[in-house]
Amino acid sequence: MKALVAGGSGLVGGHLVDLLLNDARYEQVIVVGRTPLNRQHPKLENRQVDFLKLEETDLQADHFFCCLGTTIRKAGSQEKFKQVDHDFPLALAKKAQAVHAAAFLIVTALGADRNSGIFYNRIKGEVEVDIAALQIPSLHIFQPSMLLGDRKEERTGESAGKFAMKLLDFLIPLKYKAIESRKVARAMQAAAWSGDQGVLSHSSGEMQGFNEDPS
């Protein structure tokens, strides 16, 4: 079995790559991105790709994992943000459909809704709907609350938000509690092998039940 991960340098994606490389059920883990992942492993294949030209790229995998995501500040505009958080994941899903992948798994966000008045939530909702329309046999959508973990770069206002959520954790309903990024990665790994068919959404509260360390 082969796994493919997009967004392997990110908060969830980095943990996911670790888990999949240590999962004996996968003989190969392909990580795709605009820049190669700076690591080596006997099972790891780094592929530098143009997400808007994936139809021209030879990619084969049984399970496709999409952990792509950015911020408007980092992207530079709403248009660029939509490209990373909508257009690239949709292109990846179309590739998964074309090669008859058994499962496609994507991280969106709590509050994703294509009818939302909040641009971020609306784009996350739109990508969910557009990928679901492809009718991939098994589509898993993960909607985490604020992600906890060590980012390579700190996002404006995020540190204060994390501190506040930790401080008030006992007051916050499970669905809205900040979640360790490794738990999301564990949930994705488990879902890929669940055998469940159709479109399945996984709430942040549900993912809180996964141990950060599978051992």
Beta strands, then each sheet from edge to edge (+ up, - down):
strand 1: 2-6
strand 2: 28-33
strand 3: 44-48
strand 4: 63-66
strand 5: 103-107
strand 6: 138-143
strand 7: 147-148
strand 8: 179-180
strand 9: 198-203
sheet 1: 3+ 2+ 1+ 4+ 5+ 6+ 9+
sheet 2: 7+ 8+
end
